[in-house]
Amino acid sequence: MSKNPSQKELDEIRENFNFFDDDKNGLIELDEFIKLLKVIDPTSTIKQAEQGFSHIDKDKSGSIDFGEFIIWWESYWWQY
């Protein structure tokens, strides 16, 4: 994906984000990220999820916002 995603690409990323945002608060918390990671890689561990979550949560707010999610999804989601 490009550095400047198209509206269609953003819509697809938003759809993925919303799918895993179970409580629909506009944020991905750790428990939601663990579920997301298990879909991407069923062999992933809780430790891998915690490490990935910490890396993605750039502002250390304890949750992943849509901006952080976009950066991760475009760049390196396959690494976790």
Backbone torsions as a table, in degrees:
resi	resn	phi	psi	omega
1	MET	NA	149.5	-176.7
2	SER	-78.4	167.0	177.1
3	LYS	-64.4	-30.6	177.7
4	ASN	-114.6	88.1	-175.9
5	PRO	-63.5	147.8	176.9
6	SER	-71.4	168.7	177.8
7	GLN	-61.2	-38.5	178.5
8	LYS	-61.8	-43.8	178.2
9	GLU	-64.2	-42.8	177.3
10	LEU	-61.5	-40.1	178.5
11	ASP	-62.9	-39.9	178.3
12	GLU	-67.3	-40.7	177.5
13	ILE	-64.2	-43.7	179.0
14	ARG	-61.0	-40.0	178.7
15	GLU	-61.2	-44.2	177.0
16	ASN	-63.9	-44.5	178.6
17	PHE	-58.2	-50.3	-177.6
18	ASN	-63.6	-34.2	179.4
19	PHE	-59.5	-40.6	-177.2
20	PHE	-91.4	-9.4	176.1
21	ASP	-81.9	77.4	-172.3
22	ASP	-56.6	-40.6	-176.9
23	ASP	-89.8	1.6	175.1
24	LYS	55.7	38.4	178.4
25	ASN	-97.1	5.0	179.2
26	GLY	82.1	12.8	-179.2
27	LEU	-138.5	151.4	172.9
28	ILE	-105.2	114.6	176.5
29	GLU	-90.0	171.8	-175.1
30	LEU	-55.8	-47.0	-178.2
31	ASP	-61.2	-35.3	177.0
32	GLU	-71.1	-37.6	178.4
33	PHE	-66.6	-37.0	177.3
34	ILE	-60.1	-44.1	178.0
35	LYS	-62.8	-43.0	178.6
36	LEU	-59.5	-48.0	-177.7
37	LEU	-63.9	-37.2	178.8
38	LYS	-65.1	-30.3	176.2
39	VAL	-71.4	-44.3	-179.2
40	ILE	-67.2	-44.0	-177.9
41	ASP	-143.4	96.3	-177.8
42	PRO	-58.4	-18.1	-179.8
43	THR	-90.0	-0.3	-178.4
44	SER	-65.7	153.5	-178.3
45	THR	-105.6	164.9	175.5
46	ILE	-60.3	-40.7	179.6
47	LYS	-61.4	-43.3	177.1
48	GLN	-61.5	-41.0	179.1
49	ALA	-63.6	-44.9	179.8
50	GLU	-62.7	-42.1	178.8
51	GLN	-65.5	-45.9	178.9
52	GLY	-62.4	-43.7	179.6
53	PHE	-59.4	-46.0	-179.8
54	SER	-61.3	-38.5	180.0
55	HIS	-69.4	-39.8	-177.5
56	ILE	-74.7	-35.9	-178.8
57	ASP	-75.7	74.6	-173.4
58	LYS	-59.1	-37.0	-177.6
59	ASP	-88.8	3.1	177.3
60	LYS	54.7	38.8	179.8
61	SER	-83.4	-10.7	-177.3
62	GLY	91.2	7.1	177.0
63	SER	-153.4	161.6	178.9
64	ILE	-104.9	119.4	177.3
65	ASP	-88.3	174.1	-175.2
66	PHE	-61.9	-37.3	178.2
67	GLY	-61.8	-44.7	177.9
68	GLU	-65.4	-38.8	179.7
69	PHE	-63.6	-42.4	179.5
70	ILE	-59.2	-47.9	-179.2
71	ILE	-58.5	-46.5	179.8
72	TRP	-64.6	-49.0	-175.8
73	TRP	-61.8	-39.9	-179.2
74	GLU	-74.8	-31.8	-168.1
75	SER	-97.2	-50.2	-167.9
76	TYR	-158.5	38.7	179.4
77	TRP	-60.5	-27.1	-176.7
78	TRP	-73.6	-8.0	-177.9
79	GLN	-81.0	-11.8	-176.8
80	TYR	-108.7	NA	NA
